[in-house]
Structures are given as C-alpha cells and as structure tokens.
C-alpha cells in the first residue's frame, strides 16, 4: 500500500509517497514521470529510505504562485489509487 502525505505553505507544496515493494516503487516512479512530463512546471524530486524497509519519494514545487501543484498532486494521487492522504 502506498502512503501519501501532503504539506503546503506559501509558494511551496510537497507530496511524499511511501512504498515498500519494488513493484510499488516502479508504479510510483512511472506515475510521477508520466504526469510531470505533461506539465510545464517542474518539481524537485528525491528519494529517501526510512525504517522498516520503506522508501519515500518526495515531490516538491517551489515558487508556486498560481498553486498549480495542487491539481498535479491530485492527478498523481488518483492515478496511484491512494485512499488516504495526510
């Protein structure tokens, strides 16, 4: 199961997607690559390892004055079939 966490401040937003298996990792990476290619605004993306063998892929948008990232994150969450986003 892919876990999602969203955080937003003035001109900044971040979506963190946690996954355990290689299949989930591939699914997350494919989704992010496909969706970010469709939009002009490009995010910073990085991955970090956390406890219990999980990894977290983080997508951050800076200087997002028009709040375009919200729609992009929503598209990602729906595409990945994430049920709960904290």
C-alpha positions in Angstrom: 0.0 0.0 0.0 1.3 3.4 -0.9 1.0 6.0 1.8 0.8 9.7 1.0 1.4 12.9 2.9 0.8 16.4 1.7 2.2 19.7 3.0 1.8 23.2 1.7 3.0 26.6 2.7 3.1 29.9 0.9 4.5 29.3 -2.6 5.7 25.8 -1.6 4.0 22.4 -1.7 5.2 18.8 -1.2 3.8 15.4 -1.7 5.6 12.4 -0.1 4.8 8.9 -1.3 6.0 6.0 0.9 6.2 2.5 -0.5 7.7 -0.9 0.4 8.0 -3.2 -2.5 9.8 -2.9 -5.8 6.5 -3.2 -7.7 5.2 -0.2 -5.7 8.4 1.7 -6.3 8.1 1.1 -10.1 4.5 2.1 -10.1 5.2 5.4 -8.2 8.1 6.3 -10.4 6.2 5.6 -13.7 3.3 7.6 -12.5 5.4 10.6 -11.4 7.4 10.6 -14.7 4.3 10.4 -16.8 2.4 13.2 -15.0 5.3 15.6 -14.6 6.1 15.4 -18.3 2.6 16.7 -19.1 3.2 20.0 -17.2 5.5 22.9 -17.7 6.2 23.5 -14.1 9.0 21.0 -13.0 9.4 19.8 -9.4 12.3 18.8 -7.3 12.2 15.1 -6.8 14.2 13.0 -4.3 14.0 9.6 -2.6 15.0 8.7 0.9 15.0 5.5 2.9 13.1 5.2 6.1 12.7 2.5 8.8 11.1 -0.9 8.1 12.4 -1.2 4.6 10.3 1.6 3.2 11.4 4.3 0.8 9.8 7.7 0.4 9.7 9.6 -2.9 9.2 13.4 -2.3 7.9 15.8 -5.0 8.3 19.5 -4.2 7.2 22.6 -6.0 8.8 25.9 -5.1 7.6 29.4 -6.1 4.2 28.0 -7.0 2.4 31.4 -7.0 -0.6 30.1 -9.0 -1.0 27.0 -6.9 -0.7 24.7 -10.0 0.8 21.9 -8.0 -2.4 21.0 -6.2 -4.0 19.8 -9.4 -0.8 17.9 -10.3 -0.7 16.2 -6.9 -4.4 15.3 -7.1 -3.8 13.7 -10.5 -0.9 11.7 -9.0 -2.9 10.5 -6.0 -5.9 9.4 -8.2 -3.6 7.7 -10.7 -1.9 5.7 -7.8 -5.3 4.9 -6.2 -4.2 6.4 -2.9 -7.2 6.2 -0.5 -5.8 8.4 2.4 -3.5 11.4 2.1 -2.5 13.0 5.4 
